[in-house]
Amino acid sequence: MADHYEVLGVSREASDDEIKKAYRKLARKLHPDVNPTEEAAEQFKSVTHAYEVLSDPEQRRRYDMGGDTGGFGGGGFGGFGDVFEAFFGAAGGGSRAGRPRSRRERGEDALVRLSLELGDVVFGTHREVEIDTAVLCETCNGSCCQPGTEPERCDICGGSGHVQRQVRSLLGNVVTQQPCGSCQGYGTRIPHPCTACQGQGRVRSRRTVGLDIPAGVETGLRLQLPGSGEVGPAGGPNGDLYVEVHVEPHPVFSREGDDLLATLEVSMTDAILGTETSIDGLDGAVDLEVRAGVQSGDVLKIGERGITGLRSKRRGDLRVAIQVVTPTKVDGRTRQLVEELAQRTKAPEPRLSEHPQGLFSKIRDKFRGA
């Protein structure tokens, strides 16, 4: 049998730390997952047995005195595999080690906000949205390595991405598994990271995404574009892009569901006699007929001149509330004519409304009932 000190390459006066360092060095070189030859396997057994003997104070004392130290596994450890795992874990990535962690991961979702005019949502529109996200690195194409290089298998975990630790306890040897600290659980190391992306496989960049906005969207609605978000680390699949819509207020029209609401001011004479007029709608001119005797708060409804529904695809209505405008300044002749009109029409005496609410509240209620 070979001398244990010679097997480890240390002197008989070597300290425990020197013996441990010598074993670590040889174990990394001879472990079956690193060096799969039969010769290396036999050497690894000899190295491990030598370490078992010399690392135990009592066995080393008996060995130095020429005594028998037993066969493989005769010491406090359960065998050369357990000894190796106690220092390096399951370095070969064998059946007890978990799978290595993948560098390729799904990218994060991205969120942008888009302002629209009310006219944009009548029939829908198309927009080019500019976003600042992570994109695939064109230099390494997501490999994270400098061109011409490739990842190397981790020599600590042997490519498994995990190491096992063995700890002695009152219940015996307890083995735990944890990610390899050398490769962060990936099983490989990148000796020459891509300089363009610092080994991430992706870089920040501004890009433009085309977006078809359907009719009927409203403020707060989020549109989802699958796969248009950030590219993942190491060229992983893209996350999703969410576009949150904000519809800007319109100076004339407001919205209630898919209906458009507006107020039309008419003169007192047009209210009395009736008139025909035209207004500018969001999608072209709209002809209106104001009947004679119309009252403030009356609502005219023009069918299917509102907003196309998001789901129904049916257009809402345009509802126009009438507001009669009374002149504030009149000349003598006009006043005389109005007085004659008042005598002929026998207008009712002024009285309080039985509904104590403002004009615009009345208009709103009539909008809802129109």
Secondary structure, DSSP 8 states (H G I E B T S, - for coil): ---HHHHHT--TT--HHHHHHHHHHHHHHH-TTT--SHHHHHHHHHHHHHHHHHHSHHHHHHHHTT----STT-SSSSSHHHHHHHHH-STT--TTS-----S------EEEEEEE-TTHHHH-EEEEEEEEEEEE-TTTTTS-B-TT---EE-TTTTTSSEEEEEEEETTEEEEEEEE-TTTTTSSEE-SSB-TTTTTSSEEEEEEEEEEEE-TT--TT-EEEETT-S--BGGGB----EEEEEEE---SS-EEETTEEEEEEEEEHHHHHH-EEEEEEETTEEEEEEE-TT--TT-EEEETT-S-B-TTT--B--EEEEEEEE--S---HHHHHHHHHHHHHHT-------SS---HHHHHHHHHHH-
